[in-house]
Amino acid sequence: PNGNGERITFCRICEAHCGLVATVEDGKVTKLRPDPEHPLSQGYACPKGIAMTEVQNDPDRVLHPLRRRADGDGFERVSWDDALSDIASRLNRVREAHGNHGRDSVAWYMVNPGAFSYSHTLWVKGFLDGLGSPHYYTAGSQDVNNRFAASALLYGSPLLLPIPDIARTRFLLMVGANPMVSNGSLISVPRVRDHLRAI
């Protein structure tokens, strides 16, 4: 938003969605801090969320299509039409170079925060289907695929992810998880360290 002042918002990096207060100066976010009034995170936010002003305001942040100059010295701004045509042409050359295996020559790797955007996920699926590529990879192999496998075995679907009622839990046994490091990924508990200590 334009103007100055503080705006209530939340972090979109992971599913905990910790509450943040953004300081806005001349339409630009200049500071993020944890929101003590947020009902779940209650003044907690990890360093990644608070540091997003550095990402957003980085002078090297790419805000429009760029193409490497022909002489190899830096980049030049190009139109979206030119950028997408160039990408499509190069992508087709990669696929054609691999003949019958062309569809296997393209893969997608998706991580946060794109994974928490329904539109990003649907677009990627349509893009890969259009190319005929079966190769869709995520950070899950390092993070949460064990939860999906357990859900498939326990409930018949990897998409059923019951969220435990941590606030009313008196005994918790965890196997193959370290929420002190993952910040409670897939249990959607901001301030997970406090909750675990309370149990």
Residue frames relative to the residue before (quaternion, step in Angstrom):
aa qw qx qy qz dx dy dz
P 1.0000 0.0000 0.0000 0.0000 0.00 0.00 0.00
N 0.4931 -0.6389 0.4981 0.3171 3.54 -1.19 0.57
G 0.6473 0.5217 -0.3840 0.4017 3.54 -1.27 0.32
N 0.4831 -0.6496 0.5141 0.2834 3.48 -1.39 -0.10
G 0.5132 0.6515 -0.4739 0.2959 3.54 -1.28 0.33
E 0.5573 -0.5852 0.4648 0.3619 3.51 -1.31 -0.27
R 0.1287 -0.7752 0.6165 0.0482 3.54 -1.08 0.83
I 0.3781 -0.6990 0.5603 0.2337 3.55 -1.03 0.82
T 0.1063 0.7828 -0.6024 0.1137 3.57 -0.85 1.00
F 0.2921 -0.7383 0.5628 0.2300 3.59 -1.19 -0.39
C 0.5507 -0.6074 0.4667 0.3316 3.53 -1.27 0.46
R 0.2291 -0.7957 0.5521 0.0975 3.57 -0.97 0.89
I 0.4119 0.7374 -0.4611 0.2719 3.60 1.21 0.23
C 0.8078 0.0225 -0.0146 0.5889 3.63 0.95 -0.74
E 0.7092 -0.5060 0.3000 0.3886 3.56 -1.28 0.14
A 0.5126 0.6368 -0.4387 0.3733 3.61 1.17 -0.09
H 0.1422 -0.8446 0.5043 0.1102 3.60 1.20 -0.54
C 0.0329 0.8379 -0.5420 0.0557 3.58 0.77 1.02
G 0.5068 -0.6678 0.4674 0.2807 3.53 -1.08 0.83
L 0.0644 -0.7917 0.6075 0.0035 3.54 -1.03 0.89
V 0.2395 -0.7021 0.6441 0.1864 3.51 -1.34 0.41
A 0.1813 -0.7946 0.5753 0.0684 3.56 -0.70 1.15
T 0.2528 -0.7233 0.6216 0.1625 3.54 -0.99 0.87
V 0.1140 -0.8040 0.5834 0.0157 3.55 -0.71 1.15
E 0.0053 -0.7794 0.6256 -0.0338 3.53 -0.91 1.04
D 0.8353 -0.0792 -0.0049 0.5440 3.57 -0.62 1.19
G 0.7294 -0.4539 0.2318 0.4563 3.56 0.93 0.94
K 0.6618 0.4797 -0.2988 0.4925 3.59 1.27 0.13
V 0.4063 -0.6891 0.5400 0.2616 3.58 -0.95 0.89
T 0.1101 -0.8303 0.5459 0.0243 3.57 -0.58 1.17
K 0.8043 0.0716 -0.0243 0.5893 3.59 1.20 -0.38
L 0.0961 -0.7512 0.6491 0.0712 3.54 -1.20 0.68
R 0.0317 0.7779 -0.6271 0.0244 3.56 -1.03 0.79
P 0.6091 -0.5499 0.4109 0.3972 3.59 -1.17 0.48
D 0.3773 -0.7210 0.5425 0.2086 3.57 -1.11 0.74
P 0.3038 -0.7811 0.5137 0.1838 3.63 -0.39 1.15
E 0.6527 0.5211 -0.3089 0.4550 3.62 1.23 -0.39
H 0.4852 0.6702 -0.4471 0.3398 3.62 1.22 -0.21
P 0.4839 -0.7254 0.4002 0.2820 3.62 -0.67 1.05
L 0.7380 0.3913 -0.2447 0.4923 3.63 1.07 -0.52
S 0.7753 0.3602 -0.2112 0.4738 3.58 0.65 -1.05
Q 0.1479 -0.8619 0.4796 0.0718 3.60 1.27 -0.35
G 0.7981 -0.3132 0.1530 0.4914 3.57 0.76 1.03
Y 0.5919 0.5342 -0.3867 0.4634 3.60 1.23 0.21
A 0.1842 0.7210 -0.6640 0.0731 3.54 -1.24 0.62
C 0.4562 -0.6888 0.4843 0.2877 3.57 -0.95 0.82
P 0.6857 -0.5054 0.3272 0.4091 3.60 -1.20 0.36
K 0.6006 0.5792 -0.3730 0.4059 3.61 1.08 -0.63
G 0.6745 0.5013 -0.2994 0.4517 3.57 0.89 -0.91
I 0.6754 0.5010 -0.2918 0.4558 3.56 0.91 -0.92
A 0.6918 0.4954 -0.2728 0.4491 3.60 1.10 -0.70
M 0.4344 0.7268 -0.4583 0.2701 3.62 1.19 -0.05
T 0.5382 0.5907 -0.4272 0.4230 3.64 1.14 -0.31
E 0.6312 0.5342 -0.3371 0.4501 3.59 1.06 -0.71
V 0.6416 0.4985 -0.3195 0.4876 3.58 1.09 -0.69
Q 0.6987 0.4905 -0.2772 0.4408 3.56 0.79 -1.06
N 0.7771 0.3527 -0.1758 0.4906 3.58 0.95 -0.84
D 0.3569 0.7423 -0.4967 0.2738 3.60 1.24 0.20
P 0.4553 -0.7067 0.4623 0.2819 3.62 -0.72 0.98
D 0.6836 0.4640 -0.2899 0.4830 3.61 1.18 -0.40
R 0.3820 0.7307 -0.4857 0.2902 3.61 1.25 0.11
V 0.3763 -0.7267 0.5330 0.2149 3.57 -0.89 0.96
L 0.0821 -0.8293 0.5526 -0.0118 3.57 -0.62 1.19
H 0.7743 0.1280 -0.0893 0.6132 3.59 1.30 -0.11
P 0.6624 -0.5226 0.3374 0.4175 3.62 -1.16 0.40
L 0.0761 -0.7744 0.6279 0.0147 3.53 -1.08 0.89
R 0.1040 -0.7682 0.6280 0.0682 3.56 -1.18 0.65
R 0.5229 -0.6249 0.4704 0.3389 3.56 -1.00 0.81
R 0.4961 -0.6589 0.4797 0.2994 3.57 -0.94 0.90
A 0.6416 -0.5563 0.3760 0.3707 3.56 -1.16 0.66
D 0.6976 0.4546 -0.2808 0.4773 3.60 1.05 -0.71
G 0.5213 -0.6726 0.3870 0.3552 3.59 1.33 0.02
D 0.5919 0.5806 -0.3578 0.4295 3.59 1.29 0.00
G 0.8486 -0.0944 0.0195 0.5203 3.57 -0.04 1.28
F 0.5092 -0.6388 0.5021 0.2838 3.51 -1.38 -0.28
E 0.1960 -0.7523 0.6139 0.1369 3.54 -1.29 0.44
R 0.5027 -0.6457 0.4829 0.3117 3.55 -1.11 0.68
V 0.0410 -0.7791 0.6255 0.0063 3.56 -1.05 0.88
S 0.5997 -0.5628 0.4189 0.3848 3.57 -1.26 0.32
W 0.6412 -0.5053 0.3991 0.4174 3.56 -1.27 0.32
D 0.6365 0.5339 -0.3380 0.4422 3.61 0.95 -0.82
D 0.6655 0.4917 -0.3057 0.4710 3.59 0.93 -0.90
A 0.6576 0.5196 -0.3122 0.4472 3.59 0.93 -0.92
L 0.7054 0.4628 -0.2777 0.4595 3.60 0.79 -0.98
S 0.6269 0.5220 -0.3387 0.4688 3.61 1.05 -0.70
D 0.6515 0.5120 -0.3103 0.4659 3.58 0.99 -0.87
I 0.6555 0.5060 -0.3068 0.4692 3.59 0.93 -0.90
A 0.6554 0.5129 -0.3153 0.4561 3.60 0.91 -0.91
S 0.6523 0.5174 -0.3135 0.4566 3.58 0.96 -0.87
R 0.6796 0.4775 -0.2919 0.4743 3.60 0.90 -0.90
L 0.6423 0.5262 -0.3203 0.4560 3.57 0.99 -0.82
N 0.6492 0.5062 -0.3142 0.4728 3.58 0.98 -0.81
R 0.6332 0.5250 -0.3381 0.4574 3.61 1.01 -0.74
V 0.6251 0.5263 -0.3349 0.4691 3.59 1.03 -0.78
R 0.6768 0.4923 -0.2954 0.4608 3.58 0.87 -0.95
E 0.6726 0.4990 -0.2970 0.4588 3.60 0.92 -0.90
A 0.6280 0.5560 -0.3367 0.4279 3.59 1.03 -0.71
H 0.7292 0.4083 -0.2333 0.4971 3.58 1.18 -0.50
G 0.4377 -0.7515 0.4281 0.2457 3.59 1.24 0.39
N 0.8526 -0.0493 0.0716 0.5153 3.54 -0.84 -1.06
H 0.6970 0.4472 -0.2668 0.4929 3.56 1.23 -0.42
G 0.2807 0.8092 -0.4783 0.1938 3.59 1.26 0.30
R 0.6518 0.5181 -0.3240 0.4492 3.57 1.00 -0.77
D 0.6677 0.4934 -0.2932 0.4741 3.58 1.18 -0.52
S 0.5910 0.6115 -0.3564 0.3870 3.60 1.26 -0.16
V 0.7092 0.3825 -0.2442 0.5395 3.59 1.28 -0.06
A 0.0203 0.7852 -0.6175 0.0410 3.55 -0.97 0.93
W 0.2547 -0.7409 0.6002 0.1610 3.53 -1.30 0.33
Y 0.1049 -0.7694 0.6281 0.0497 3.55 -1.02 0.86
M 0.0229 -0.8278 0.5595 -0.0328 3.58 -0.54 1.16
V 0.0451 -0.7837 0.6194 -0.0136 3.53 -1.04 0.92
N 0.6951 -0.4151 0.3490 0.4719 3.57 -1.30 -0.11
P 0.6344 -0.1578 -0.7523 -0.0821 1.65 -2.16 1.21
G 0.3947 0.7354 -0.4743 0.2802 3.61 1.25 0.02
A 0.6181 0.5729 -0.3425 0.4153 3.57 1.08 -0.69
F 0.7059 0.4317 -0.2680 0.4935 3.61 1.17 -0.43
S 0.5877 0.5153 -0.3807 0.4940 3.57 1.26 0.39
Y 0.3857 -0.7379 0.4988 0.2407 3.60 -0.51 1.13
S 0.6582 0.5207 -0.3313 0.4311 3.62 0.94 -0.78
H 0.6232 0.5349 -0.3358 0.4613 3.60 1.00 -0.78
T 0.6721 0.5070 -0.2923 0.4538 3.55 0.88 -1.00
L 0.6768 0.4825 -0.3000 0.4681 3.61 0.88 -0.88
W 0.6383 0.5273 -0.3301 0.4534 3.60 0.98 -0.81
V 0.6562 0.5119 -0.3149 0.4564 3.58 0.88 -0.93
K 0.6441 0.5225 -0.3235 0.4555 3.59 0.92 -0.89
G 0.6743 0.4885 -0.2949 0.4688 3.59 0.90 -0.88
F 0.6290 0.5384 -0.3252 0.4568 3.58 1.04 -0.80
L 0.6945 0.4650 -0.2762 0.4745 3.59 0.83 -0.98
D 0.6309 0.5198 -0.3366 0.4673 3.59 1.00 -0.76
G 0.6387 0.5336 -0.3204 0.4524 3.58 1.02 -0.81
L 0.6962 0.4405 -0.2609 0.5032 3.57 1.09 -0.70
G 0.4255 -0.7047 0.4603 0.3324 3.57 1.23 -0.40
S 0.4689 0.6910 -0.4355 0.3362 3.58 1.24 0.36
P 0.2801 -0.7626 0.5581 0.1687 3.58 -0.90 0.89
H 0.5829 0.6466 -0.3335 0.3619 3.58 1.29 -0.09
Y 0.1747 0.7581 -0.5959 0.1993 3.54 -0.15 1.36
Y 0.0048 -0.8255 0.5611 -0.0605 3.57 -0.45 1.22
T 0.1100 -0.7891 0.6025 0.0473 3.55 -1.18 0.61
A 0.6499 -0.4887 0.3984 0.4244 3.54 -1.32 -0.02
G 0.4053 0.7554 -0.4426 0.2632 3.58 1.27 -0.11
S 0.6181 0.5589 -0.3615 0.4182 3.57 1.03 -0.66
Q 0.7098 0.3911 -0.2499 0.5299 3.58 1.22 -0.42
D 0.7747 0.4191 -0.1438 0.4511 3.55 1.19 -0.51
V 0.8827 -0.0443 0.1007 0.4569 3.60 0.23 -1.23
N 0.3813 0.7406 -0.4965 0.2440 3.63 1.14 0.11
N 0.5687 0.5850 -0.3921 0.4250 3.59 1.14 -0.51
R 0.6325 0.5219 -0.3294 0.4681 3.60 1.05 -0.71
F 0.6502 0.5078 -0.3191 0.4664 3.59 0.99 -0.81
A 0.6474 0.5092 -0.3183 0.4693 3.59 0.99 -0.81
A 0.6521 0.5068 -0.3179 0.4656 3.59 0.95 -0.84
S 0.6484 0.5120 -0.3200 0.4638 3.60 0.98 -0.80
A 0.6309 0.5262 -0.3374 0.4596 3.59 1.01 -0.76
L 0.6948 0.4663 -0.2743 0.4738 3.58 0.95 -0.87
L 0.7277 0.4462 -0.2464 0.4590 3.60 0.93 -0.85
Y 0.8350 0.2295 -0.0642 0.4959 3.56 0.85 -1.01
G 0.5587 -0.6397 0.3802 0.3662 3.59 1.26 -0.06
S 0.7770 0.1941 -0.1410 0.5820 3.61 1.25 0.00
P 0.4426 -0.6953 0.4909 0.2823 3.60 -0.93 0.81
L 0.6412 0.5589 -0.3152 0.4209 3.57 1.26 -0.34
L 0.5792 0.5507 -0.3905 0.4570 3.61 1.25 -0.07
L 0.0605 0.8143 -0.5665 0.1107 3.55 -0.35 1.27
P 0.1567 -0.8075 0.5615 0.0900 3.58 0.16 1.20
I 0.2861 -0.7475 0.5757 0.1675 3.55 -0.96 0.88
P 0.3881 -0.7509 0.4793 0.2362 3.60 -0.54 1.11
D 0.4460 -0.6700 0.5316 0.2638 3.53 -1.19 0.67
I 0.1490 -0.8518 0.4981 0.0639 3.55 0.49 1.26
A 0.6324 0.5680 -0.3441 0.3988 3.59 0.96 -0.82
R 0.7715 0.3112 -0.1786 0.5254 3.63 1.09 -0.62
T 0.4524 0.6864 -0.4496 0.3494 3.58 1.24 0.35
R 0.2103 -0.7892 0.5666 0.1090 3.57 -0.95 0.92
F 0.7740 0.0998 -0.0750 0.6207 3.58 1.23 -0.42
L 0.0184 -0.8057 0.5907 -0.0400 3.57 -0.80 1.02
L 0.0728 -0.7696 0.6341 0.0180 3.55 -0.81 1.08
M 0.0493 -0.7991 0.5991 -0.0077 3.57 -0.71 1.10
V 0.0696 -0.7735 0.6296 0.0208 3.53 -1.01 0.88
G 0.8473 0.1238 -0.1062 0.5055 3.57 -0.83 0.98
A 0.6641 0.4496 -0.3209 0.5037 3.58 1.09 0.60
N 0.0676 -0.7784 0.6221 0.0497 3.55 -1.18 0.53
P 0.1155 -0.8510 0.5088 0.0601 3.60 0.37 1.21
M 0.5317 0.6043 -0.4256 0.4134 3.61 1.18 -0.28
V 0.7031 0.4035 -0.2501 0.5293 3.58 1.18 -0.55
S 0.7452 0.4196 -0.2276 0.4657 3.59 0.88 -0.93
N 0.3903 -0.7354 0.4616 0.3063 3.59 1.30 -0.09
G 0.6846 -0.5194 0.2923 0.4196 3.57 1.01 0.74
S 0.1706 0.8127 -0.5404 0.1354 3.58 1.08 0.61
L 0.8387 0.1451 -0.2005 0.4851 3.52 -1.04 1.05
I 0.6696 0.3830 -0.3672 0.5197 3.59 1.12 0.35
S 0.3414 -0.8057 0.4402 0.2010 3.55 1.39 0.15
V 0.4498 0.6680 -0.4628 0.3704 3.56 0.81 1.03
P 0.2281 -0.7430 0.6120 0.1463 3.57 -0.41 1.16
R 0.7979 0.2199 -0.1961 0.5259 3.59 -1.16 0.58
V 0.1179 0.8490 -0.5099 0.0728 3.60 1.03 0.73
R 0.5875 0.5796 -0.3738 0.4233 3.60 1.06 -0.67
D 0.6611 0.5060 -0.3043 0.4629 3.61 0.92 -0.89
H 0.6662 0.5065 -0.3036 0.4555 3.58 0.96 -0.89
L 0.6692 0.4922 -0.3097 0.4625 3.59 0.94 -0.84
R 0.6388 0.5099 -0.3299 0.4723 3.57 0.98 -0.74
A 0.6281 0.5361 -0.3368 0.4523 3.61 1.04 -0.72
I 0.6309 0.5134 -0.3397 0.4722 3.62 1.02 -0.69
